[in-house]
Amino acid sequence: MKQKLYNILNLREKKKTVILTMLTLFLSQNAFAQNASAISTDFTPLELGVLILVALTFFVVILVLIASLSIYNHSVSVLKQDKIARGEEVEPSTESFSEWFWKKFNAAKPERAVLMHHDYDGIEELDNDLPPWWKYGFYLCIVAAVVYLYVYANGIAADSTEEYQVAMTEGNVLKAQYLAEMANSINEENVELADVAGVTKGKTLFAKKCKTCHGANAEGLSGPNLTDEYWLHGGDIKSIFKTVKYGVPAKGMISWKDQLSPQEMQEVSSFVLSLQGTNPPNAKDPQGEKYEPIKE
């Protein structure tokens, strides 16, 4: 009698523990969801559907565990009552709920119970059913596939074309940011000739900033002629960029680094190099030393 009372109390305690654990997990999920929603509520319909599906799955798992615990308690009680009715001694159960649940969930059968008595060269065929956990997972995949099909068939989520367009838009924004960062990192050590579009922009900048001293065609006024092969401070792109950036205060050439961005200085320097050999009218006499490009 004492042993029976002990088993009943022990089962009740197990039942309370499992139920409290499940409730705690469920409440913690709710709390997490509330915190997440406080941080961001910008969910797409697909993300919202996935969250609902996960929540429902979690809820079903809780119900299955609680139902399994009730079945376990009931089966243990029935077995004990049968033994008591037959006058047999009731021994304390050594099987835990987790062991019983896994055995039930896995439903593995002894090999002798699934032999089909078919012999193929000494190899015997078995007929073991798929375990319940595998079947439940398969059913869940079917449900997820139906939800997925419904979401995309009804235009709730973006199709691949829309996703591509969104990705391209985001990529162009990132590209523009990258180019802006690269443009600001140009200096006299890493500067290179600009492309055709950059040279065109450099022409506009030259007309606004440089023609007063160098002439509209860079033929030279108070400043030197920029169309011949002679240079006072070097005739390669790095030397011209450096001259534009820091200027030559002793000869009246101002520094443009505070008025032009690194990219703009690259563009105007590239435009100046594009004027080589244009021979404009009224060109100023050559100054400096003849520059000969270094052949690589």
C-alpha positions as CSV (number, residue, x, y, z in Angstrom):
1,M,0.0,0.0,0.0
2,K,2.8,2.4,0.9
3,Q,4.6,1.5,-2.3
4,K,1.5,2.2,-4.4
5,L,1.0,5.6,-2.7
6,Y,4.7,6.4,-3.3
7,N,4.3,5.6,-7.0
8,I,1.2,7.7,-7.4
9,L,2.8,10.7,-5.7
10,N,6.0,10.2,-7.8
11,L,4.0,10.1,-11.0
12,R,2.1,13.3,-10.0
13,E,5.4,15.1,-9.3
14,K,6.7,14.0,-12.7
15,K,3.5,15.2,-14.3
16,K,3.7,18.6,-12.5
17,T,7.4,19.0,-13.5
18,V,6.8,18.3,-17.2
19,I,3.8,20.6,-17.4
20,L,5.6,23.4,-15.6
21,T,8.6,23.0,-17.8
22,M,6.4,23.2,-20.9
23,L,4.6,26.2,-19.6
24,T,7.9,27.9,-18.8
25,L,9.2,27.3,-22.3
26,F,6.0,28.5,-23.9
27,L,6.0,31.7,-21.8
28,S,9.6,32.3,-22.5
29,Q,8.8,32.1,-26.2
30,N,6.1,34.7,-25.8
31,A,8.4,37.0,-23.9
32,F,11.0,36.6,-26.6
33,A,8.5,37.4,-29.3
34,Q,7.3,40.5,-27.4
35,N,10.9,41.7,-27.1
36,A,11.5,41.0,-30.7
37,S,8.4,42.9,-31.7
38,A,9.5,45.8,-29.6
39,I,12.8,45.9,-31.5
40,S,11.4,45.4,-35.0
41,T,7.9,44.8,-36.4
42,D,9.0,45.0,-40.0
43,F,8.1,41.4,-41.0
44,T,7.3,40.3,-44.5
45,P,4.2,38.1,-45.0
46,L,6.4,35.1,-45.5
47,E,8.4,35.7,-42.3
48,L,5.2,36.2,-40.4
49,G,3.8,32.9,-41.8
50,V,7.0,31.0,-40.8
51,L,6.8,32.4,-37.3
52,I,3.2,31.4,-37.0
53,L,4.0,27.9,-38.3
54,V,6.9,27.6,-35.8
55,A,4.6,28.7,-32.9
56,L,1.9,26.2,-33.9
57,T,4.5,23.4,-34.2
58,F,5.8,24.3,-30.7
59,F,2.2,24.3,-29.3
60,V,1.5,20.9,-30.9
61,V,4.7,19.5,-29.4
62,I,3.6,20.6,-26.0
63,L,0.2,19.1,-26.5
64,V,1.8,15.8,-27.6
65,L,4.0,15.7,-24.6
66,I,1.2,16.4,-22.2
67,A,-1.0,13.8,-23.9
68,S,1.8,11.3,-23.8
69,L,2.3,11.9,-20.1
70,S,-1.4,11.3,-19.5
71,I,-1.3,8.1,-21.5
72,Y,1.8,7.0,-19.7
73,N,0.2,7.6,-16.3
74,H,-2.9,5.9,-17.3
75,S,-1.1,2.9,-18.7
76,V,1.0,2.5,-15.6
77,S,-2.2,2.8,-13.4
78,V,-4.0,0.2,-15.5
79,L,-1.1,-2.3,-15.3
80,K,-0.9,-1.9,-11.6
81,Q,-4.6,-2.3,-11.1
82,D,-4.5,-5.5,-13.2
83,K,-1.7,-6.9,-11.1
84,I,-3.5,-6.0,-7.9
85,A,-6.7,-7.6,-9.2
86,R,-4.7,-10.8,-9.9
87,G,-3.2,-10.7,-6.5
88,E,0.3,-10.1,-7.8
89,E,2.9,-8.0,-6.0
90,V,3.3,-4.6,-7.5
91,E,6.9,-3.6,-7.9
92,P,8.1,0.0,-8.3
93,S,8.5,1.1,-11.9
94,T,12.1,1.6,-13.0
95,E,11.2,3.1,-16.4
96,S,11.2,6.9,-16.6
97,F,8.8,8.9,-18.6
98,S,11.5,10.0,-21.0
99,E,12.5,6.4,-21.6
100,W,8.9,5.4,-22.2
101,F,8.3,8.4,-24.4
102,W,11.3,7.7,-26.6
103,K,10.3,4.1,-26.9
104,K,6.8,5.1,-28.0
105,F,8.1,7.8,-30.3
106,N,10.7,5.6,-31.9
107,A,8.5,2.5,-31.9
108,A,11.4,0.2,-32.7
109,K,10.4,-3.5,-32.8
110,P,12.7,-6.5,-32.1
111,E,14.1,-8.0,-35.2
112,R,12.3,-11.3,-34.7
113,A,9.0,-9.5,-34.8
114,V,9.6,-7.9,-38.3
115,L,11.2,-10.9,-40.1
116,M,9.2,-11.7,-43.3
117,H,10.8,-15.1,-43.6
118,H,12.1,-14.4,-47.0
119,D,15.6,-15.7,-47.6
120,Y,17.8,-14.3,-50.4
121,D,21.1,-16.1,-50.4
122,G,21.2,-16.0,-46.6
123,I,19.9,-12.4,-46.4
124,E,16.6,-12.1,-44.6
125,E,14.1,-9.4,-45.4
126,L,12.7,-7.2,-42.6
127,D,9.4,-5.3,-42.6
128,N,10.0,-2.7,-39.9
129,D,7.7,0.3,-40.1
130,L,9.1,3.8,-40.3
131,P,9.4,5.3,-36.7
132,P,6.7,7.8,-35.7
133,W,9.2,10.7,-35.4
134,W,10.2,10.2,-39.1
135,K,6.5,10.2,-40.2
136,Y,5.7,13.3,-38.1
137,G,8.7,15.1,-39.7
138,F,7.4,14.1,-43.2
139,Y,3.9,15.3,-42.4
140,L,5.4,18.6,-41.2
141,C,7.3,18.9,-44.4
142,I,4.1,18.4,-46.4
143,V,2.4,21.2,-44.4
144,A,5.3,23.5,-44.9
145,A,5.3,22.7,-48.7
146,V,1.5,23.6,-48.9
147,V,2.1,26.9,-47.0
148,Y,5.1,27.7,-49.3
149,L,3.0,26.9,-52.4
150,Y,0.1,29.0,-51.1
151,V,2.4,32.0,-50.2
152,Y,4.1,32.1,-53.6
153,A,1.1,31.2,-55.7
154,N,-1.0,34.1,-54.3
155,G,1.8,36.6,-54.5
156,I,2.1,37.1,-50.7
157,A,5.9,36.8,-51.0
158,A,8.1,38.3,-53.7
159,D,8.9,36.0,-56.6
160,S,12.4,35.4,-57.9
161,T,12.2,38.3,-60.4
162,E,11.2,40.8,-57.7
163,E,13.8,39.5,-55.3
164,Y,16.4,39.9,-58.1
165,Q,15.3,43.5,-58.7
166,V,15.5,44.3,-55.0
167,A,18.9,42.6,-54.7
168,M,20.1,44.7,-57.7
169,T,18.8,47.9,-56.2
170,E,20.6,47.1,-52.9
171,G,23.7,46.1,-54.8
172,N,23.7,49.4,-56.7
173,V,23.4,51.4,-53.5
174,L,26.4,49.4,-52.0
175,K,28.3,49.9,-55.2
176,A,27.7,53.7,-55.0
177,Q,28.8,53.7,-51.4
178,Y,32.0,51.8,-52.3
179,L,32.9,54.0,-55.2
180,A,32.3,57.1,-53.0
181,E,34.7,55.6,-50.4
182,M,37.2,54.8,-53.0
183,A,37.0,58.2,-54.6
184,N,37.7,59.8,-51.2
185,S,40.8,57.6,-50.8
186,I,42.5,58.7,-54.0
187,N,45.9,60.4,-53.4
188,E,49.1,61.2,-55.2
189,E,50.4,57.7,-54.5
190,N,47.6,55.6,-55.9
191,V,45.9,58.0,-58.5
192,E,45.3,56.6,-61.9
193,L,43.9,58.0,-65.2
194,A,40.1,58.5,-65.0
195,D,37.8,56.9,-67.6
196,V,36.1,58.8,-70.4
197,A,33.3,60.0,-68.2
198,G,35.8,61.2,-65.6
199,V,37.7,63.2,-68.3
200,T,34.5,64.8,-69.4
201,K,33.8,65.9,-65.9
202,G,37.4,67.2,-65.6
203,K,36.9,69.3,-68.7
204,T,33.9,71.0,-66.9
205,L,36.0,71.6,-63.8
206,F,38.9,73.0,-65.8
207,A,36.6,75.5,-67.5
208,K,35.3,76.6,-64.0
209,K,38.5,76.6,-62.0
210,C,41.6,76.7,-64.2
211,K,41.1,78.7,-67.4
212,T,41.6,82.0,-65.7
213,C,45.3,81.2,-65.3
214,H,45.9,78.6,-68.0
215,G,43.5,79.7,-70.8
216,A,40.3,78.2,-72.1
217,N,42.3,75.7,-74.2
218,A,45.1,75.4,-71.6
219,E,47.4,77.4,-73.9
220,G,48.8,79.2,-71.0
221,L,48.3,82.8,-69.6
222,S,49.8,83.7,-66.2
223,G,50.1,79.9,-65.8
224,P,52.2,77.7,-68.1
225,N,51.0,76.0,-71.3
226,L,49.6,72.6,-70.4
227,T,49.4,71.2,-73.9
228,D,53.1,70.7,-74.8
229,E,55.6,68.1,-73.6
230,Y,57.4,70.4,-71.1
231,W,56.5,70.4,-67.4
232,L,57.7,72.3,-64.4
233,H,56.7,69.7,-61.8
234,G,56.4,66.5,-63.7
235,G,54.1,65.4,-66.5
236,D,52.7,62.0,-65.3
237,I,49.3,61.6,-63.6
238,K,50.7,61.4,-60.1
239,S,52.8,64.6,-60.5
240,I,49.9,66.6,-62.0
241,F,47.6,65.4,-59.2
242,K,50.1,66.4,-56.6
243,T,50.5,69.8,-58.2
244,V,46.7,70.4,-58.3
245,K,46.3,69.1,-54.7
246,Y,49.1,71.1,-53.0
247,G,49.6,73.9,-55.5
248,V,52.8,75.9,-56.0
249,P,52.3,79.0,-53.7
250,A,55.6,80.5,-54.7
251,K,54.5,80.8,-58.3
252,G,50.8,81.7,-57.6
253,M,49.4,78.2,-58.0
254,I,46.9,77.7,-55.2
255,S,46.1,74.4,-53.4
256,W,42.8,72.9,-54.5
257,K,42.6,70.1,-51.9
258,D,40.1,72.2,-49.8
259,Q,37.9,73.0,-52.8
260,L,37.9,69.9,-54.8
261,S,37.4,66.3,-53.8
262,P,40.1,63.7,-54.5
263,Q,38.0,62.3,-57.3
264,E,37.5,65.8,-58.9
265,M,41.3,66.4,-58.7
266,Q,41.8,63.0,-60.4
267,E,39.3,64.0,-63.1
268,V,40.8,67.5,-63.8
269,S,44.4,66.0,-63.9
270,S,43.3,63.3,-66.4
271,F,41.7,66.0,-68.6
272,V,44.9,68.0,-68.5
273,L,46.8,64.9,-69.8
274,S,44.3,64.4,-72.5
275,L,45.2,67.8,-73.9
276,Q,48.8,66.7,-74.9
277,G,49.6,67.7,-78.5
278,T,46.4,69.7,-79.2
279,N,48.5,72.7,-80.2
280,P,46.0,75.5,-79.5
281,P,46.5,78.9,-81.1
282,N,48.5,81.6,-79.2
283,A,50.1,78.9,-77.1
284,K,52.6,80.1,-74.6
285,D,56.3,79.1,-75.0
286,P,57.4,75.8,-73.3
287,Q,58.6,76.0,-69.7
288,G,60.4,73.4,-67.6
289,E,61.8,70.1,-68.8
290,K,60.6,67.8,-71.5
291,Y,58.7,64.8,-69.9
292,E,59.2,61.4,-71.4
293,P,56.9,58.7,-70.1
294,I,58.7,55.7,-68.6
295,K,58.2,52.6,-70.7
296,E,57.4,49.6,-68.7
